[in-house]
Amino acid sequence: MTLTATLGPVRKTTTRIDGLENPTTTFAALLKTVREAGLLKRRTGFYMMVLAGHALALAGLTTGFILLGDSWFQLLIAAGLGYILTQVAFVAHEASHRQVFESGPANDRLGRILADAVVGISYSWWMTKHTRHHANPNTVGKDPDIEIDTISFMEEDASKAKGFLAFITRRQGYLFFPLLTLEGLNLHRHAIVSLITTEKVDKRWLELTLITLRLGLYVAVLFTFLPVGLAFAFLGVQLAVFGVYMGASFAPNHKGMPLIAEGAKVDFLSKQVLTSRNIRGRGMSYFMGGLNYQIEHHLFPSMPRPHLKKAREITIEHCKTIGVPYTETTLVRSYAIVVDYLNRVGLSARDPFDCPMVNQFRRP
């Protein structure tokens, strides 16, 4: 395997996989072991219990909303709603991977109901974007999750930032979590824009109807039963918690891991393992909706959440045998890695003549 380092203005900021000299086919052996262990069998009962718990939580939050009335304690309800909606989004994500039911259409129906009617984001948009990511994680020019946005994930993108965006990019690691408070609003925006502007969308009008009803009724209820100021505060807190929780669950999985150079030929197992990072720790499977087992999730996308732990043990042993690095760390450490990585990438947006020593002698 050949690795090349892309050097930034100061030090190494990212590692790129240029290709493998001898691509392996050992994934077939790993898949056979996992299948024989019964780990690809659906656990529909588990997901029904999870959804029942979410439904009870939403009912409890609704009851609390009604009983509290005009009270700033409503912001606690808003935070709880942001949390539960993220948990529901996790199940919608799992349905999109065919983890809940054996039937593809049944998974799609559940995913569309949860994503569009409950969470308020487009299932079709998510499916398209996420499928591209799974096929080519951290691959330059192919993975939509590393395309330039407010945050830059590659030095060449960061170096193009101008004006106020350059100011943000230079500090994007430190600003990452504050910026996530806007991610909830961004997801809702993407949902509507994609359904309106994308040329071909499966169930376009159904999704537009569900999202319009979901967002419209939600906002109507808030501004009907709460004073204007409190309604805005409720909406802001709910969206902020939703955005931070979503971003904090997905960011640790690939950010700061090697990038695959455009056009490189990398076998499936190496591509998925080398670009992914697992998060260890008690309760992480619930907190992250199974995304803590990111390596196994990428290797076996249709594997139900309860089976990922066992698959991890098998995968670790397999990777050790064939000599493929397996990355795992704690949640807090992963956040530190992400912040450091984004800051180092962001250095490419700085003024090349911006020298702290020279700045001391510049006239105002």
SERO-4910 file (N, C-alpha, C, O; in steps of 0.05 Angstrom, whole numbers):
BEGIN
 pado doro    nc1    nc2    nc3   cac1   cac2   cac3    cc1    cc2    cc3    oc1    oc2    oc3
  Met    A     17    -24      0      0      0      0     18     25      0     37     26     16
  Thr    A     12     44    -17     28     68    -19     12     91     -7    -10     97    -15
  Leu    A     24    105     12     12    128     24     29    153     17     53    151     18
  Thr    A     16    175     10     31    200      6     19    221     24     -5    222     28
  Ala    A     36    238     34     27    260     52     23    286     36     40    293     20
  Thr    A      1    299     41     -3    325     29      5    346     50     -6    347     71
  Leu    A     25    362     43     36    381     62     22    407     60     17    418     39
  Gly    A     14    418     83      2    444     85     23    465     90     47    459     87
  Pro    A     16    490     96     35    511    100     55    506    123     77    516    122
  Val    A     46    490    143     64    486    166     72    458    169     96    452    172
  Arg    A     53    439    169     60    411    174     39    394    160     20    404    148
  Lys    A     43    368    162     24    349    149     -4    353    160     -9    353    184
  Thr    A    -23    356    141    -51    360    150    -68    336    143    -89    332    156
  Thr    A    -61    320    124    -78    297    117    -61    276    102    -41    283     90
  Thr    A    -70    252    103    -56    230     89    -74    220     67    -98    216     71
  Arg    A    -63    217     43    -79    207     20    -70    179     12    -46    173     11
  Ile    A    -90    163      6    -84    136     -4    -83    138    -34   -103    144    -47
  Asp    A    -60    133    -46    -57    134    -75    -65    108    -89    -72    108   -112
  Gly    A    -64     86    -74    -72     61    -86    -58     38    -72    -40     42    -56
  Leu    A    -66     14    -79    -54    -10    -67    -39    -25    -88    -48    -29   -111
  Glu    A    -15    -34    -81      1    -49   -100    -11    -76   -106    -11    -85   -129
  Asn    A    -21    -89    -85    -33   -116    -88    -61   -116    -75    -63   -126    -52
  Pro    A    -82   -107    -89   -109   -106    -77   -117   -134    -68   -114   -154    -82
  Thr    A   -127   -135    -44   -135   -161    -33   -164   -167    -38   -180   -150    -45
  Thr    A   -171   -193    -36   -199   -201    -40   -209   -216    -14   -226   -233    -15
  Thr    A   -197   -209      8   -203   -223     33   -230   -215     44   -239   -228     63
  Phe    A   -243   -195     33   -269   -187     43   -289   -210     40   -306   -214     57
  Ala    A   -286   -225     19   -305   -248     15   -303   -268     39   -324   -278     47
  Ala    A   -279   -272     49   -276   -291     72   -288   -279     97   -301   -293    112
  Leu    A   -284   -252    100   -296   -239    124   -326   -239    122   -340   -245    142
  Leu    A   -337   -234     99   -366   -234     95   -378   -261    101   -399   -264    113
  Lys    A   -364   -282     92   -374   -309     97   -375   -315    127   -394   -328    136
  Thr    A   -355   -307    141   -354   -312    170   -377   -297    184   -390   -308    202
  Val    A   -381   -272    176   -403   -256    188   -430   -268    181   -448   -269    199
  Arg    A   -434   -276    157   -460   -287    149   -465   -314    164   -488   -318    173
  Glu    A   -445   -331    166   -449   -356    180   -454   -352    210   -467   -369    223
  Ala    A   -446   -330    221   -451   -323    249   -479   -312    253   -488   -307    275
  Gly    A   -494   -308    230   -521   -298    232   -524   -269    237   -545   -259    245
  Leu    A   -502   -254    232   -502   -225    238   -516   -208    218   -519   -184    222
  Leu    A   -523   -219    195   -537   -204    175   -567   -207    176   -582   -195    160
  Lys    A   -577   -224    195   -605   -228    198   -618   -203    210   -607   -190    228
  Arg    A   -642   -196    201   -656   -172    211   -665   -176    240   -670   -198    249
  Arg    A   -666   -153    254   -676   -152    281   -699   -133    283   -698   -113    297
  Thr    A   -720   -139    269   -744   -121    267   -755   -115    294   -763    -93    300
  Gly    A   -756   -135    312   -767   -131    338   -752   -110    354   -764    -94    368
  Phe    A   -726   -110    351   -709    -90    365   -717    -62    356   -720    -44    372
  Tyr    A   -720    -58    330   -727    -32    320   -755    -23    327   -760      0    331
  Met    A   -773    -42    329   -800    -35    337   -801    -26    366   -815     -7    374
  Met    A   -784    -38    383   -781    -30    411   -769     -2    413   -778     15    429
  Val    A   -749      3    396   -736     29    396   -756     51    387   -757     72    400
  Leu    A   -771     45    366   -790     65    357   -813     69    377   -823     91    380
  Ala    A   -821     48    391   -841     51    412   -831     69    434   -846     86    444
  Gly    A   -805     66    441   -793     84    461   -793    113    452   -798    131    467
  His    A   -786    117    426   -786    144    415   -814    156    415   -817    180    421
  Ala    A   -834    139    408   -861    149    408   -870    158    436   -884    178    439
  Leu    A   -863    142    456   -870    149    484   -856    175    492   -868    191    506
  Ala    A   -831    178    484   -816    202    491   -829    226    478   -832    247    491
  Leu    A   -837    224    452   -850    246    439   -877    253    452   -885    276    454
  Ala    A   -892    232    460   -917    236    474   -912    251    501   -927    269    508
  Gly    A   -891    243    515   -885    256    540   -877    285    536   -885    303    551
  Leu    A   -862    291    515   -854    318    509   -878    335    501   -880    359    509
  Thr    A   -896    323    486   -921    337    478   -937    344    503   -948    366    505
  Thr    A   -940    325    521   -955    330    546   -942    352    562   -955    370    573
  Gly    A   -915    351    564   -901    372    579   -905    399    566   -908    419    580
  Phe    A   -905    400    539   -909    425    525   -937    437    532   -939    461    536
  Ile    A   -957    420    532   -984    429    538   -987    439    567   -999    460    572
  Leu    A   -975    424    586   -978    431    614   -962    456    622   -971    471    639
  Leu    A   -939    460    609   -922    483    617   -933    509    607   -931    529    620
  Gly    A   -945    509    583   -956    533    572   -935    555    569   -913    550    559
  Asp    A   -942    580    576   -925    603    573   -903    602    596   -906    616    616
  Ser    A   -883    587    591   -861    585    611   -835    580    596   -833    566    576
  Trp    A   -814    593    607   -787    590    595   -776    562    600   -756    554    588
  Phe    A   -789    546    617   -782    518    620   -788    502    594   -779    479    591
  Gln    A   -803    515    576   -808    502    550   -782    497    535   -781    479    518
  Leu    A   -761    512    541   -736    507    527   -724    480    534   -709    469    518
  Leu    A   -731    469    557   -723    442    563   -737    422    545   -726    402    536
  Ile    A   -763    427    540   -778    411    521   -766    412    494   -764    392    480
  Ala    A   -758    437    486   -745    441    459   -720    424    457   -715    412    436
  Ala    A   -703    425    478   -678    410    477   -684    380    476   -670    365    461
  Gly    A   -703    371    491   -711    342    490   -721    334    463   -716    312    453
  Leu    A   -736    352    450   -747    347    423   -724    345    403   -725    327    386
  Gly    A   -704    362    405   -681    361    387   -667    334    390   -657    323    371
  Tyr    A   -665    325    415   -651    299    420   -667    276    409   -655    259    395
  Ile    A   -693    275    414   -709    252    404   -711    252    374   -711    230    361
  Leu    A   -713    275    361   -714    276    332   -688    265    320   -689    253    298
  Thr    A   -666    270    333   -641    258    323   -641    228    326   -632    214    308
  Gln    A   -652    218    348   -654    189    351   -672    177    330   -667    155    320
  Val    A   -694    191    323   -711    181    302   -697    182    275   -700    164    259
  Ala    A   -680    202    271   -664    204    246   -645    180    244   -640    170    222
  Phe    A   -635    171    266   -617    147    266   -632    123    255   -621    108    238
  Val    A   -657    119    263   -672     96    253   -679    100    224   -679     80    209
  Ala    A   -685    124    215   -690    130    187   -665    123    171   -667    112    149
  His    A   -642    129    181   -616    122    168   -613     92    166   -604     82    145
  Glu    A   -620     78    187   -618     49    187   -638     36    168   -632     16    155
  Ala    A   -661     48    166   -681     38    146   -671     42    118   -676     25    101
  Ser    A   -657     64    113   -646     69     86   -625     48     78   -620     44     55
  His    A   -613     35     98   -593     14     93   -606    -14     94   -591    -34     94
  Arg    A   -632    -15     95   -646    -41     95   -640    -57    120   -639    -82    119
  Gln    A   -636    -44    142   -630    -58    167   -654    -66    183   -652    -84    200
  Val    A   -677    -54    178   -701    -59    195   -717    -82    185   -723   -101    200
  Phe    A   -725    -82    159   -742   -103    147   -726   -117    126   -706   -107    115
  Glu    A   -736   -141    119   -724   -156     96   -731   -143     70   -715   -142     51
  Ser    A   -755   -132     68   -766   -119     44   -754    -91     40   -755    -75     58
  Gly    A   -744    -86     16   -734    -60     10   -755    -39     10   -752    -18     23
  Pro    A   -778    -43     -3   -800    -24     -3   -810    -18     26   -817      5     32
  Ala    A   -811    -38     43   -820    -33     71   -800    -15     85   -808      3    100
  Asn    A   -774    -19     81   -754     -2     93   -757     27     83   -755     46     98
  Asp    A   -762     30     57   -765     56     45   -790     70     56   -789     94     62
  Arg    A   -812     56     59   -836     68     70   -831     78     99   -838    100    106
  Leu    A   -818     61    115   -812     70    142   -793     93    142   -797    113    157
  Gly    A   -772     92    126   -752    113    125   -764    139    117   -758    161    127
  Arg    A   -782    138     97   -795    163     87   -813    175    108   -814    199    111
  Ile    A   -828    158    122   -846    169    143   -829    182    165   -836    204    174
  Leu    A   -808    168    174   -792    179    196   -777    204    188   -777    224    202
  Ala    A   -764    203    164   -748    226    155   -765    250    148   -761    272    158
  Asp    A   -785    246    131   -801    268    120   -822    278    140   -824    302    146
  Ala    A   -838    259    150   -862    267    167   -855    272    196   -868    288    209
  Val    A   -834    260    206   -827    264    235   -803    283    238   -805    302    253
  Val    A   -781    277    224   -757    294    227   -759    319    210   -750    341    218
  Gly    A   -770    317    186   -773    340    168   -750    344    149   -744    366    140
  Ile    A   -736    322    142   -715    323    121   -722    303     99   -737    284    103
  Ser    A   -711    308     75   -718    291     52   -704    264     53   -680    263     54
  Tyr    A   -720    243     52   -709    216     51   -694    211     25   -673    199     24
  Ser    A   -705    221      2   -693    217    -24   -666    231    -26   -647    220    -36
  Trp    A   -666    256    -16   -640    271    -16   -619    257      0   -596    254     -8
  Trp    A   -628    248     24   -609    234     42   -599    208     29   -575    202     30
  Met    A   -617    193     17   -609    167      5   -589    172    -17   -569    157    -19
  Thr    A   -594    192    -34   -575    197    -57   -548    205    -47   -527    195    -56
  Lys    A   -547    224    -28   -522    234    -17   -507    212     -2   -483    208     -5
  His    A   -522    198     15   -509    178     32   -499    153     17   -479    141     24
  Thr    A   -514    146     -4   -505    123    -21   -479    130    -34   -461    113    -36
  Arg    A   -476    154    -44   -451    163    -56   -428    162    -36   -406    154    -43
  His    A   -434    170    -12   -413    170      9   -404    141     15   -380    136     17
  His    A   -423    123     18   -416     96     25   -400     82      3   -382     66      9
  Ala    A   -406     89    -22   -391     77    -44   -363     86    -45   -345     71    -53
  Asn    A   -358    111    -37   -331    122    -39   -324    140    -16   -321    165    -19
  Pro    A   -322    129      8   -317    146     32   -290    160     30   -270    147     23
  Asn    A   -289    186     36   -265    202     36   -250    201     10   -225    204      9
  Thr    A   -264    196    -12   -252    195    -39   -255    223    -52   -277    232    -56
  Val    A   -232    234    -59   -232    261    -72   -248    260    -98   -243    244   -115
  Gly    A   -267    279   -100   -283    281   -124   -307    263   -125   -323    265   -144
  Lys    A   -310    245   -105   -333    227   -106   -350    227    -80   -374    222    -81
  Asp    A   -337    232    -58   -352    232    -32   -364    260    -27   -349    279    -23
  Pro    A   -391    262    -27   -403    289    -22   -398    300      6   -400    324     10
  Asp    A   -390    282     24   -386    291     52   -360    307     55   -355    319     76
  Ile    A   -342    306     35   -317    322     37   -317    345     17   -296    358     13
  Glu    A   -340    349      3   -341    372    -15   -342    398      0   -351    399     23
  Ile    A   -332    419    -12   -330    444      1   -357    456      8   -376    455     -8
  Asp    A   -359    466     32   -384    479     41   -374    502     58   -354    515     52
  Thr    A   -388    508     80   -377    527     99   -351    517    111   -332    533    116
  Ile    A   -350    491    115   -325    478    125   -310    466    101   -322    454     83
  Ser    A   -284    469    101   -266    457     81   -252    433     92   -242    434    115
  Phe    A   -252    411     77   -240    386     87   -214    380     72   -200    360     79
  Met    A   -207    397     53   -182    393     38   -168    420     35   -181    441     33
  Glu    A   -141    419     36   -125    444     35   -131    460     10   -133    485     11
  Glu    A   -135    447    -13   -140    462    -38   -166    477    -37   -169    498    -49
  Asp    A   -186    466    -23   -211    480    -20   -208    503      0   -219    525     -5
  Ala    A   -194    499     21   -190    520     41   -175    543     29   -180    566     36
  Ser    A   -156    538     12   -140    560      0   -156    578    -18   -147    600    -24
  Lys    A   -180    568    -27   -197    585    -44   -215    603    -29   -228    621    -41
  Ala    A   -216    600     -3   -234    616     14   -226    646     13   -202    652     16
  Lys    A   -245    663     10   -239    692      9   -257    707     29   -278    697     37
  Gly    A   -248    730     37   -264    748     54   -272    736     81   -255    724     95
  Phe    A   -297    739     88   -307    729    114   -305    699    115   -300    688    137
  Leu    A   -309    685     93   -307    656     93   -279    647     99   -275    627    113
  Ala    A   -259    662     90   -231    656     97   -226    659    126   -211    643    139
  Phe    A   -239    679    138   -236    684    167   -247    659    182   -235    650    202
  Ile    A   -270    649    174   -282    625    186   -264    601    181   -259    585    200
  Thr    A   -255    597    156   -239    574    149   -214    572    166   -206    550    174
  Arg    A   -200    594    170   -176    594    186   -180    584    214   -162    574    227
  Arg    A   -205    586    224   -211    578    251   -233    557    252   -246    553    272
  Gln    A   -236    542    230   -259    525    227   -260    502    247   -282    492    253
  Gly    A   -237    493    257   -237    472    277   -250    482    303   -268    468    314
  Tyr    A   -242    505    312   -253    516    336   -283    524    333   -298    523    351
  Leu    A   -290    532    308   -317    540    302   -335    518    294   -359    522    290
  Phe    A   -324    493    292   -340    471    282   -365    466    298   -387    465    286
  Phe    A   -363    463    324   -387    457    340   -406    481    342   -430    477    340
  Pro    A   -396    506    344   -415    528    343   -430    529    316   -454    536    316
  Leu    A   -416    523    294   -429    523    268   -450    501    266   -470    504    251
  Leu    A   -447    479    281   -466    458    280   -493    466    291   -513    453    285
  Thr    A   -494    488    307   -520    497    317   -538    506    293   -563    508    297
  Leu    A   -526    511    270   -542    519    246   -547    495    228   -561    498    208
  Glu    A   -536    472    234   -538    449    216   -567    439    214   -575    430    193
  Gly    A   -582    441    236   -610    432    235   -626    448    214   -640    437    198
  Leu    A   -622    475    215   -635    492    195   -625    485    167   -640    486    148
  Asn    A   -599    480    165   -587    473    139   -599    447    127   -604    446    103
  Leu    A   -604    428    144   -615    402    135   -644    406    124   -651    395    104
  His    A   -659    422    138   -687    428    129   -686    443    102   -702    438     85
  Arg    A   -667    462    100   -664    477     75   -657    458     52   -669    460     30
  His    A   -637    441     56   -629    422     36   -653    404     27   -656    398      4
  Ala    A   -669    396     47   -692    379     41   -711    392     21   -719    379      1
  Ile    A   -717    417     25   -736    431      8   -723    437    -19   -735    433    -40
  Val    A   -699    448    -18   -685    456    -43   -681    432    -62   -685    434    -86
  Ser    A   -672    410    -50   -666    386    -67   -692    376    -80   -691    367   -103
  Leu    A   -714    376    -65   -739    366    -77   -750    384    -99   -764    375   -117
  Ile    A   -743    410    -97   -753    429   -117   -735    430   -142   -745    432   -164
  Thr    A   -709    429   -137   -690    433   -159   -679    408   -172   -670    409   -195
  Thr    A   -678    386   -158   -667    362   -169   -685    351   -192   -709    351   -190
  Glu    A   -672    344   -214   -687    336   -238   -704    311   -234   -727    311   -241
  Lys    A   -692    291   -221   -707    266   -217   -707    258   -188   -686    253   -176
  Val    A   -730    257   -176   -733    250   -147   -755    230   -144   -778    234   -154
  Asp    A   -749    208   -131   -769    188   -126   -790    198   -106   -782    207    -84
  Lys    A   -815    196   -111   -837    204    -93   -834    234    -86   -837    242    -63
  Arg    A   -828    251   -106   -823    279   -101   -847    293    -87   -844    306    -67
  Trp    A   -871    289    -99   -894    304    -88   -903    293    -61   -913    308    -44
  Leu    A   -899    267    -57   -905    256    -30   -887    268     -9   -896    276     12
  Glu    A   -861    269    -16   -842    281      3   -847    310      8   -846    320     31
  Leu    A   -852    325    -13   -858    354    -10   -882    358      8   -883    376     25
  Thr    A   -903    341      4   -927    344     20   -922    338     49   -930    352     67
  Leu    A   -907    316     54   -901    308     82   -884    328     96   -890    335    119
  Ile    A   -864    338     82   -846    358     95   -860    384    100   -856    397    121
  Thr    A   -876    393     80   -891    418     83   -911    416    107   -912    435    123
  Leu    A   -925    394    109   -943    390    131   -929    389    157   -937    402    177
  Arg    A   -907    375    158   -891    371    183   -880    398    192   -884    406    216
  Leu    A   -867    413    175   -855    438    183   -876    460    188   -874    475    207
  Gly    A   -896    460    171   -917    480    173   -933    477    199   -937    497    214
  Leu    A   -942    453    205   -957    448    230   -941    453    255   -951    464    275
  Tyr    A   -915    446    254   -897    450    276   -895    479    283   -898    487    306
  Val    A   -889    495    263   -886    524    267   -912    537    276   -913    554    293
  Ala    A   -934    528    264   -961    538    271   -967    533    300   -978    551    314
  Val    A   -962    509    309   -967    502    337   -951    520    356   -961    530    376
  Leu    A   -925    524    350   -908    540    367   -918    568    369   -920    579    391
  Phe    A   -925    581    347   -932    609    347   -961    613    355   -970    636    359
  Thr    A   -977    591    356  -1005    593    365  -1006    591    396  -1022    606    408
  Phe    A   -990    574    407   -993    569    436   -971    582    453   -972    581    478
  Leu    A   -951    594    440   -930    608    456   -927    637    447   -933    643    424
  Pro    A   -919    654    465   -913    682    456   -891    682    435   -876    663    433
  Val    A   -891    703    418   -873    703    395   -844    699    403   -830    683    391
  Gly    A   -835    713    424   -807    711    432   -800    683    442   -779    672    435
  Leu    A   -818    671    457   -813    644    467   -815    623    445   -800    604    445
  Ala    A   -833    628    426   -835    610    403   -809    610    387   -800    588    379
  Phe    A   -798    633    382   -772    635    367   -750    621    383   -733    607    372
  Ala    A   -750    625    410   -730    613    427   -732    582    427   -712    568    425
  Phe    A   -757    573    428   -762    544    427   -751    532    401   -737    512    401
  Leu    A   -758    545    379   -749    536    353   -719    536    351   -707    517    340
  Gly    A   -706    557    361   -677    560    360   -663    538    376   -644    526    366
  Val    A   -673    533    400   -661    512    417   -664    485    405   -645    469    404
  Gln    A   -688    479    395   -693    452    383   -675    448    359   -663    426    357
  Leu    A   -673    467    341   -657    464    318   -627    463    324   -612    448    312
  Ala    A   -619    478    345   -590    477    353   -583    450    364   -562    439    358
  Val    A   -599    439    382   -594    413    394   -594    392    372   -576    374    372
  Phe    A   -613    393    354   -615    374    332   -590    375    315   -578    354    308
  Gly    A   -581    399    308   -558    402    290   -532    393    303   -516    380    290
  Val    A   -528    401    328   -504    394    342   -503    363    347   -482    351    343
  Tyr    A   -525    352    355   -526    323    360   -521    307    334   -506    288    334
  Met    A   -534    315    312   -529    302    287   -500    304    278   -488    284    271
  Gly    A   -489    328    279   -462    332    270   -442    319    288   -422    308    278
  Ala    A   -447    319    314   -429    307    333   -429    276    331   -411    263    340
  Ser    A   -450    265    319   -452    236    316   -439    227    290   -428    205    289
  Phe    A   -440    243    269   -429    235    243   -400    244    239   -385    230    225
  Ala    A   -392    267    251   -366    278    246   -343    259    254   -323    258    240
  Pro    A   -344    245    278   -321    230    286   -314    206    268   -293    195    270
  Asn    A   -332    199    250   -330    174    236   -309    174    213   -296    153    208
  His    A   -304    197    200   -286    198    178   -267    222    178   -246    222    165
  Lys    A   -275    244    191   -259    268    191   -232    264    204   -230    254    226
  Gly    A   -211    271    189   -184    267    199   -172    240    192   -149    234    198
  Met    A   -188    223    178   -178    197    168   -167    201    140   -172    222    128
  Pro    A   -151    182    130   -139    185    104   -159    191     82   -181    180     82
  Leu    A   -150    207     62   -166    213     39   -156    195     16   -132    190     14
  Ile    A   -174    185     -1   -167    169    -24   -163    188    -48   -182    202    -55
  Ala    A   -140    187    -60   -135    205    -82   -153    199   -106   -161    176   -110
  Glu    A   -160    220   -120   -178    217   -143   -166    197   -164   -143    201   -172
  Gly    A   -182    177   -172   -172    158   -192   -157    135   -181   -149    117   -196
  Ala    A   -153    134   -154   -138    112   -142   -154     86   -142   -179     87   -140
  Lys    A   -141     64   -146   -154     38   -145   -149     25   -118   -126     17   -112
  Val    A   -170     23   -102   -167     12    -75   -189     -9    -71   -212     -4    -78
  Asp    A   -182    -32    -61   -201    -53    -57   -222    -45    -36   -217    -28    -19
  Phe    A   -245    -58    -37   -268    -51    -20   -261    -51      9   -267    -31     23
  Leu    A   -249    -73     19   -244    -75     48   -225    -52     57   -231    -39     77
  Ser    A   -203    -48     43   -184    -28     51   -196      0     50   -192     17     67
  Lys    A   -212      5     29   -225     31     26   -243     37     50   -242     60     60
  Gln    A   -258     18     58   -277     23     80   -264     24    107   -271     41    124
  Val    A   -244      7    112   -231      6    138   -212     29    142   -212     41    163
  Leu    A   -195     35    122   -175     55    126   -186     83    128   -173    101    138
  Thr    A   -210     88    118   -222    115    118   -241    119    141   -253    140    144
  Ser    A   -246     98    158   -266     99    179   -253     97    206   -232     86    210
  Arg    A   -268    107    226   -258    107    254   -281     98    272   -303    109    270
  Asn    A   -276     79    289   -296     70    309   -293     86    334   -272     97    340
  Ile    A   -315     88    349   -316    102    375   -322     82    396   -344     69    395
  Arg    A   -305     78    415   -310     59    437   -320     74    462   -316     98    465
  Gly    A   -333     59    479   -343     70    504   -371     60    510   -386     53    492
  Arg    A   -377     58    535   -403     48    544   -425     67    535   -423     91    538
  Gly    A   -446     56    525   -470     72    517   -467     85    490   -486     99    481
  Met    A   -444     81    476   -440     95    451   -459     85    429   -467    100    411
  Ser    A   -466     59    430   -484     48    409   -511     62    410   -523     67    389
  Tyr    A   -521     67    434   -547     82    436   -543    111    429   -558    122    413
  Phe    A   -523    124    440   -518    152    437   -514    159    407   -524    180    398
  Met    A   -500    142    392   -494    148    365   -510    132    345   -504    132    321
  Gly    A   -530    117    354   -547    102    336   -532     81    320   -539     76    298
  Gly    A   -512     69    332   -496     48    319   -474     59    302   -458     44    291
  Leu    A   -472     86    299   -451     98    282   -424     96    295   -403    100    282
  Asn    A   -423     88    321   -397     84    334   -382     60    322   -358     59    323
  Tyr    A   -397     41    310   -385     19    296   -384     26    266   -395     12    250
  Gln    A   -370     47    260   -370     58    233   -356     39    213   -365     37    190
  Ile    A   -335     26    222   -321      8    204   -339    -15    195   -341    -21    172
  Glu    A   -352    -28    215   -370    -50    209   -394    -40    193   -404    -55    176
  His    A   -404    -17    200   -427     -6    185   -420     -2    156   -437     -7    139
  His    A   -396      6    150   -388     10    122   -382    -17    108   -387    -19     84
  Leu    A   -372    -36    122   -367    -62    110   -393    -77    106   -396    -92     86
  Phe    A   -412    -74    125   -437    -89    123   -460    -70    128   -472    -70    149
  Pro    A   -466    -53    108   -486    -32    112   -514    -41    120   -529    -26    133
  Ser    A   -522    -66    113   -548    -75    120   -549    -90    146   -570   -101    154
  Met    A   -527    -90    161   -526   -104    187   -541    -89    208   -535    -65    212
  Pro    A   -560   -101    222   -575    -87    243   -557    -78    266   -536    -90    271
  Arg    A   -565    -57    279   -548    -45    300   -540    -65    322   -517    -65    331
  Pro    A   -558    -83    332   -550   -101    354   -528   -120    347   -516   -132    365
  His    A   -523   -125    321   -503   -144    313   -475   -132    308   -455   -147    304
  Leu    A   -473   -106    308   -448    -92    301   -426    -98    321   -403   -100    314
  Lys    A   -433   -101    346   -413   -106    367   -398   -132    362   -374   -133    364
  Lys    A   -413   -153    356   -401   -179    350   -385   -178    325   -363   -189    323
  Ala    A   -395   -164    305   -381   -161    279   -354   -146    283   -335   -152    269
  Arg    A   -354   -128    302   -329   -113    308   -307   -133    317   -284   -131    308
  Glu    A   -313   -151    334   -293   -171    344   -282   -187    320   -258   -192    319
  Ile    A   -300   -196    302   -291   -212    279   -274   -195    261   -254   -204    250
  Thr    A   -282   -170    256   -268   -152    238   -240   -145    248   -221   -144    233
  Ile    A   -238   -140    274   -212   -133    286   -192   -156    281   -169   -151    274
  Glu    A   -201   -180    286   -184   -203    283   -176   -207    254   -153   -214    247
  His    A   -195   -202    236   -190   -205    208   -170   -185    198   -151   -191    183
  Cys    A   -173   -160    207   -155   -138    198   -127   -143    209   -107   -137    196
  Lys    A   -126   -154    233    -99   -160    245    -85   -182    229    -61   -180    225
  Thr    A   -101   -201    220    -89   -223    204    -78   -214    178    -56   -223    169
  Ile    A    -92   -196    164    -83   -188    137    -67   -162    138    -57   -153    117
  Gly    A    -63   -150    162    -46   -127    164    -58   -100    156    -44    -83    147
  Val    A    -84    -98    158    -98    -72    152   -103    -57    178   -116    -68    196
  Pro    A    -93    -33    181    -97    -17    206   -127    -13    212   -143     -7    195
  Tyr    A   -134    -17    238   -161    -14    247   -161      8    268   -147      6    288
  Thr    A   -176     30    263   -175     53    280   -199     55    298   -222     52    290
  Glu    A   -193     59    324   -214     61    344   -204     80    366   -181     79    374
  Thr    A   -222     97    376   -214    116    397   -239    123    413   -261    114    408
  Thr    A   -235    141    433   -258    150    449   -272    173    435   -261    185    417
  Leu    A   -296    179    444   -311    201    432   -297    228    436   -295    244    417
  Val    A   -288    233    461   -275    259    466   -249    261    449   -244    282    438
  Arg    A   -234    240    448   -209    241    432   -216    245    402   -201    259    389
  Ser    A   -237    233    393   -244    236    365   -251    266    359   -244    276    337
  Tyr    A   -265    279    378   -271    307    374   -246    324    373   -244    342    357
  Ala    A   -226    317    390   -201    332    389   -187    328    363   -175    347    352
  Ile    A   -188    304    352   -175    298    326   -189    314    304   -175    325    287
  Val    A   -215    315    304   -231    329    284   -224    359    285   -219    371    264
  Val    A   -224    370    309   -219    399    312   -190    405    302   -187    425    287
  Asp    A   -171    389    310   -143    393    302   -140    391    271   -127    407    259
  Tyr    A   -153    371    260   -152    366    231   -164    390    216   -151    400    197
  Leu    A   -187    399    224   -200    421    210   -184    447    212   -182    462    193
  Asn    A   -172    451    236   -155    475    239   -131    474    221   -123    494    209
  Arg    A   -118    450    219    -94    448    202   -101    451    172    -86    463    157
  Val    A   -124    440    164   -133    445    137   -139    474    132   -132    486    111
  Gly    A   -151    487    152   -158    515    150   -135    534    148   -138    557    139
  Leu    A   -111    525    155    -87    542    152    -82    550    123    -69    570    118
  Ser    A    -92    534    105    -88    540     76   -103    565     68    -98    577     47
  Ala    A   -122    575     85   -137    599     78   -124    624     88   -134    646     84
  Arg    A   -102    621    102    -89    645    113    -74    661     92    -68    650     71
  Asp    A    -70    686     97    -54    703     80    -25    693     79    -13    691    101
  Pro    A    -14    686     56     13    676     55     34    695     65     56    688     72
  Phe    A     27    721     67     45    741     77     39    749    106     49    768    117
  Asp    A     20    733    118     12    739    145     31    727    165     28    704    174
  Cys    A     51    742    172     72    734    191     68    748    218     68    773    218
  Pro    A     64    734    240     59    747    266     81    767    273     75    788    285
  Met    A    107    760    267    129    778    274    128    804    259    132    826    269
  Val    A    121    802    232    119    825    215     96    843    224     97    867    223
  Asn    A     74    829    231     50    844    239     55    862    263     41    883    265
  Gln    A     74    856    280     80    873    303     90    901    294     87    921    308
  Phe    A    102    902    269    114    927    260     97    941    239    104    962    229
  Arg    A     74    928    233     56    941    213     43    965    226     35    965    249
  Arg    A     40    986    210     26   1010    219     -4   1005    217    -13    993    197
  Pro    A    -20   1015    236    -49   1012    235    -60   1029    213    -85   1029    208
***
